[in-house]
Amino acid sequence: MYVAEGLAQTCYLGYRDMPSGLGPEEMRFPSQGAQKWYPIYTDWISSHSRGVPPGVFKEPKVQPDENKRDYRNQRNSYLLRPEVFVPLTKVHIALTLRCAI
């Protein structure tokens, strides 16, 4: 579930960073010097840590300085992609139900 939540937060930040409020057509995640997220996440799971895992935030914050982000909006155009709406809606419902339990 945390993987889906982290992915949804990444999409949310992409939307928030765009002046139009629509998601970017392409995002890039430069990896120079950065560790990949999944091995860090599996280490977190195997250490039986509690709370929010690394890379997932209770309240994601937009980083206004593009040079400090760990991602880049590669192309600031937007092509209508309605197929994105359904998966994001399902993630939102799943996360809402988890919080309500």
Phi and psi in degrees as a GROMACS rama.xvg file:
@    title "Ramachandran Plot"
@    xaxis  label "Phi"
@    yaxis  label "Psi"
@TYPE xy
-64.9795  -32.5967  TYR-2
-63.1233  -45.2635  VAL-3
-63.3385  -40.6029  ALA-4
-64.6809  -43.1447  GLU-5
-62.6292  -40.6113  GLY-6
-65.1562  -42.5396  LEU-7
-63.1185  -38.8704  ALA-8
-65.297  -38.3999  GLN-9
-62.0629  -43.3465  THR-10
-62.8039  -43.363  CYS-11
-58.9086  -46.6809  TYR-12
-63.9899  -36.7249  LEU-13
-61.0725  -42.0683  GLY-14
-65.1324  -45.2199  TYR-15
-64.9414  -31.3573  ARG-16
-77.151  -17.5054  ASP-17
-83.5646  133.193  MET-18
-57.5963  -32.0308  PRO-19
-77.8298  -18.0302  SER-20
84.244  -1.47936  GLY-21
-99.3412  151.188  LEU-22
-64.6674  149.678  GLY-23
-70.6637  153.502  PRO-24
-69.5882  -35.1704  GLU-25
-139.42  138.848  GLU-26
-123.704  145.972  MET-27
-124.59  142.211  ARG-28
-117.681  90.2496  PHE-29
-60.1249  139.136  PRO-30
-112.625  4.3187  SER-31
-63.3736  119.879  GLN-32
76.8507  -4.04556  GLY-33
-99.9803  146.989  ALA-34
-85.7741  150.952  GLN-35
-74.1375  145.113  LYS-36
-69.6822  -43.0118  TRP-37
-60.6303  -43.5421  TYR-38
-61.5686  -36.6976  PRO-39
-64.3662  -41.107  ILE-40
-64.7287  -44.2078  TYR-41
-66.7645  -34.5544  THR-42
-62.9986  -39.8746  ASP-43
-62.8877  -43.3497  TRP-44
-63.6819  -47.8566  ILE-45
-69.1355  -20.5526  SER-46
-86.5212  2.61734  SER-47
57.3006  36.1706  HIS-48
-68.7206  158.352  SER-49
-115.853  166.28  ARG-50
89.1149  -159.349  GLY-51
-82.1622  131.677  VAL-52
-71.0917  165.586  PRO-53
-59.9558  137.845  PRO-54
88.1095  -6.1603  GLY-55
-116.938  133.855  VAL-56
-121.877  143.495  PHE-57
-61.658  -41.0767  LYS-58
-134.128  96.5083  GLU-59
-62.9744  137.807  PRO-60
-113.471  138.182  LYS-61
-75.455  132.177  VAL-62
-93.7684  108.178  GLN-63
-66.7367  -27.2727  PRO-64
-85.3039  109.698  ASP-65
-58.2341  -28.2656  GLU-66
-74.1863  -15.4304  ASN-67
-100.47  -2.78885  LYS-68
-77.4359  153.168  ARG-69
-94.9484  18.2785  ASP-70
-149.075  164.321  TYR-71
-133.181  138.519  ARG-72
-78.7175  106.451  ASN-73
-71.6646  -41.1499  GLN-74
-133.314  119.194  ARG-75
-84.7155  11.7882  ASN-76
-86.3658  172.149  SER-77
-139.475  125.894  TYR-78
-108.55  132.727  LEU-79
-56.5895  121.313  LEU-80
-130.302  77.234  ARG-81
-65.2892  -19.459  PRO-82
-67.18  -12.8667  GLU-83
-75.3264  -29.1038  VAL-84
-61.4168  -44.9302  PHE-85
-63.2536  -50.6142  VAL-86
-61.9144  -39.6269  PRO-87
-65.6428  -35.8607  LEU-88
-65.1794  -41.6563  THR-89
-64.3002  -40.584  LYS-90
-63.0225  -43.5602  VAL-91
-60.0267  -45.0493  HIS-92
-63.6867  -44.7159  ILE-93
-62.0623  -42.5056  ALA-94
-69.6601  -35.7689  LEU-95
-65.8571  -43.2599  THR-96
-65.8988  -37.7187  LEU-97
-62.6092  -40.4694  ARG-98
-70.2078  -28.2725  CYS-99
-80.4685  -16.235  ALA-100
